[in-house]
Amino acid sequence: MLNDQEFLRYSRQLLLKEVGLTGQKQLQAATVLLAGLGGLGSAASLYLAAAGVGTLLLADEDSLYLTNLQRQILYRTPDIGQLKVEAAQQQLTALNPEVHYIPLARRLQSTTWLDQQVKRANIVLDCSDNFVTRHVINAACVRSSIPLISASAVSFSGQMMVLQPPWRCGCYACLFPDQQDTQRNCRTAGIIGPVVGIMGTLQALEAIKLLCGLPMKTAGKLWLFDGKNLQWRVLSLSRNKQCSVCATDT
């Protein structure tokens, strides 16, 4: 049962029939892995912590730089130079001390360690900023049959997709088989802060819906956001029967 403080803290979402007491308990029992604590992870982690997701695995090996603060709203100027996982844990604890935060200050690679972290989670949010990391996270989620919510943003554009086992609509590698990093990223093309916040917030929204058992009508689609014109395009995803990652998954 929720205690009095928890009832007050979560009272507004408890009013929703889609959440209620059952959904709140499901959120509190859940573990979410946030792979990356930059612009996407900042927004997503704040809303997941505020919603009362029981355990957040905070994975990022980087320290905070001044250039990050324009879009990574989780942090403050005095945090510069600190490991992001440590600063994130401090800021999120100040927001909601009821949540258990586990910092993971290691590079996410195709290793046994990565598989172990993915298996701890009910959902993985890919908030990373490069193709190589996205591909290894995707492969780990497929191996462990863990739902993946992936997003990215550059310039005024963003994209997001919800991928679920048994991967009938494919995986990240089906859509992007080329694992070479693109030259167009935040460092080269720039990024407007609110766009990355929108995409990270949507990742948190989809995670909360999934954890509460809501119908996932957004799954299996690529959601493309045009921040200049406030327009969306939605593309249906399909499985690549020759995909080296999910084609052999049962």
Long-range contacts (C-beta under 8 A, 24 or more apart in sequence): 5-98, 6-52, 6-98, 9-52, 9-96, 9-98, 10-51, 10-52, 13-51, 18-209, 18-212, 18-214, 19-212, 23-211, 23-212, 23-213, 24-52, 26-211, 26-212, 26-213, 27-51, 27-52, 27-53, 27-54, 27-208, 27-211, 27-212, 28-52, 28-53, 28-54, 29-54, 30-54, 30-55, 30-122, 30-123, 30-211, 31-55, 31-56, 31-57, 31-120, 31-121, 31-122, 32-56, 32-57, 32-121, 32-122, 32-123, 32-124, 32-125, 32-207, 32-211, 33-57, 33-59, 33-117, 33-118, 33-120, 33-121, 33-123, 33-124, 33-125, 34-58, 34-59, 34-125, 34-127, 35-59, 35-108, 35-124, 35-125, 35-126, 35-127, 35-128, 35-133, 35-137, 36-60, 36-126, 36-127, 36-128, 36-129, 36-133, 37-62, 37-72, 37-74, 37-84, 37-85, 37-88, 37-127, 38-62, 38-68, 38-71, 38-72, 38-84, 38-127, 38-129, 38-196, 39-71, 39-72, 39-73, 39-153, 39-186, 39-191, 39-193, 39-196, 39-197, 39-200, 40-125, 40-127, 40-151, 40-152, 40-153, 40-196, 40-199, 40-200, 40-203, 41-74, 41-88, 41-125, 41-127, 41-200, 42-71, 42-72, 42-73, 42-74, 42-75, 42-88, 42-197, 42-200, 43-73, 43-74, 43-196, 43-197, 43-198, 43-199, 43-200, 43-201, 43-203, 43-204, 44-125, 44-127, 44-200, 44-201, 44-203, 44-204, 44-207, 45-74, 45-88, 45-92, 45-204, 46-73, 46-74, 46-92, 46-95, 46-204, 47-201, 47-204, 47-205, 47-208, 48-204, 48-207, 48-208, 49-92, 49-95, 49-96, 49-99, 49-101, 50-95, 50-96, 51-204, 51-208, 52-96, 52-98, 52-99, 53-99, 53-207, 53-208, 53-211, 54-99, 54-100, 55-99, 55-100, 55-101, 55-102, 56-92, 56-99, 56-100, 56-101, 56-102, 57-102, 57-104, 57-117, 57-120, 57-121, 58-85, 58-88, 58-89, 58-92, 58-101, 58-102, 58-103, 58-104, 59-85, 59-104, 59-106, 59-108, 59-117, 60-84, 60-85, 60-88, 60-104, 60-105, 61-105, 61-106, 61-107, 70-193, 71-191, 71-192, 71-193, 71-196, 71-197, 73-193, 73-197, 108-133, 108-136, 108-137, 109-136, 110-136, 110-139, 110-140, 114-140, 115-140, 115-143, 115-144, 118-143, 118-144, 118-146, 119-144, 119-146, 121-146, 122-146, 122-147, 122-211, 123-147, 123-148, 123-149, 123-207, 123-210, 123-211, 124-148, 124-149, 125-149, 125-150, 125-151, 125-203, 125-204, 125-207, 126-150, 126-151, 126-172, 127-151, 127-200, 127-203, 129-185, 129-186, 130-181, 130-185, 131-176, 131-178, 131-179, 131-180, 131-181, 131-182, 132-179, 132-181, 134-172, 134-176, 135-172, 135-173, 135-176, 135-179, 137-172, 138-163, 138-171, 138-172, 138-173, 138-245, 139-173, 139-245, 141-171, 142-167, 142-171, 142-245, 142-246, 142-249, 145-249, 147-210, 148-172, 149-203, 149-206, 149-207, 149-210, 151-199, 151-200, 151-202, 151-203, 152-199, 153-186, 153-191, 153-195, 153-196, 153-198, 153-199, 154-184, 154-185, 154-186, 154-189, 154-190, 154-191, 155-189, 155-190, 155-191, 155-192, 155-195, 156-192, 156-195, 156-226, 156-227, 156-228, 157-195, 157-224, 157-225, 157-226, 157-227, 158-195, 158-196, 158-198, 158-199, 158-224, 158-225, 158-227, 159-199, 159-222, 159-223, 159-224, 159-225, 160-199, 160-202, 160-203, 160-206, 160-222, 160-223, 160-225, 161-220, 161-221, 161-222, 161-223, 161-237, 162-206, 162-210, 162-216, 162-218, 162-219, 162-220, 162-221, 163-219, 163-220, 163-237, 164-216, 164-219, 164-220, 165-249, 166-249, 166-250, 167-239, 167-246, 167-249, 168-220, 168-239, 169-219, 169-220, 169-221, 169-236, 169-237, 169-238, 169-239, 170-220, 170-237, 170-238, 170-239, 170-240, 170-243, 170-246, 171-239, 171-243, 171-245, 171-246, 172-245, 173-240, 173-243, 173-244, 173-245, 173-246, 174-237, 174-238, 174-239, 174-240, 174-243, 174-245, 174-246, 175-222, 175-237, 177-240, 177-243, 192-227, 194-227, 195-225, 195-227, 198-225, 198-227, 199-225
